[in-house]
Amino acid sequence: MMKLLFLLLLLIIPLIMVFVALRSRMVTRIFHVLALLCFYSAATVIAGDVYATNAHMTTFTTEIHHFLLNGWFLYPSAYLGVYVPYLLWMSLFSKKS
């Protein structure tokens, strides 16, 4: 049941984003800036944890839960998870110049 909910949200949220973005150019820019910030946030967490793993000479597979459970990784990654389908939907619905 929860997987179905996630699937539905992964379809509905990007479509809502497209609907809103097609009406406001400012909202489109906000979505892009937010995605850029989320990308750098998630990448920084990953890079920091990989560096810490290498510095401690531990196996990465046993240390992977540190960044997978980190809120600074989860929330930005969740936004990126709906932003990518949003971009794909936008490419279908936007007017080509």
Contacts in CASP RR format, 6 or more apart in sequence:
PFRMAT RR
TARGET T0000
AUTHOR 0000-0000-0000
METHOD contacts of the structure
MODEL  1
MMKLLFLLLLLIIPLIMVFVALRSRMVTRIFHVLALLCFYSAATVIAGDV
YATNAHMTTFTTEIHHFLLNGWFLYPSAYLGVYVPYLLWMSLFSKKS
9 82 0 8 1.000
10 81 0 8 1.000
10 82 0 8 1.000
10 85 0 8 1.000
11 85 0 8 1.000
13 82 0 8 1.000
13 86 0 8 1.000
14 82 0 8 1.000
14 83 0 8 1.000
14 85 0 8 1.000
14 86 0 8 1.000
14 88 0 8 1.000
14 89 0 8 1.000
15 89 0 8 1.000
17 31 0 8 1.000
17 82 0 8 1.000
17 83 0 8 1.000
17 86 0 8 1.000
17 89 0 8 1.000
18 86 0 8 1.000
18 89 0 8 1.000
18 90 0 8 1.000
18 93 0 8 1.000
20 27 0 8 1.000
21 27 0 8 1.000
21 28 0 8 1.000
21 31 0 8 1.000
21 86 0 8 1.000
21 90 0 8 1.000
22 90 0 8 1.000
22 93 0 8 1.000
22 94 0 8 1.000
28 90 0 8 1.000
31 83 0 8 1.000
31 86 0 8 1.000
34 79 0 8 1.000
34 83 0 8 1.000
35 79 0 8 1.000
35 80 0 8 1.000
35 83 0 8 1.000
37 76 0 8 1.000
38 75 0 8 1.000
38 76 0 8 1.000
38 77 0 8 1.000
38 79 0 8 1.000
38 80 0 8 1.000
38 83 0 8 1.000
39 76 0 8 1.000
39 80 0 8 1.000
41 72 0 8 1.000
41 73 0 8 1.000
41 76 0 8 1.000
42 72 0 8 1.000
42 73 0 8 1.000
42 76 0 8 1.000
42 77 0 8 1.000
42 80 0 8 1.000
44 72 0 8 1.000
45 67 0 8 1.000
45 70 0 8 1.000
45 72 0 8 1.000
45 73 0 8 1.000
46 67 0 8 1.000
46 73 0 8 1.000
48 67 0 8 1.000
49 63 0 8 1.000
49 66 0 8 1.000
49 67 0 8 1.000
49 70 0 8 1.000
50 60 0 8 1.000
52 63 0 8 1.000
52 66 0 8 1.000
53 59 0 8 1.000
53 60 0 8 1.000
53 63 0 8 1.000
56 63 0 8 1.000
67 73 0 8 1.000
68 74 0 8 1.000
END
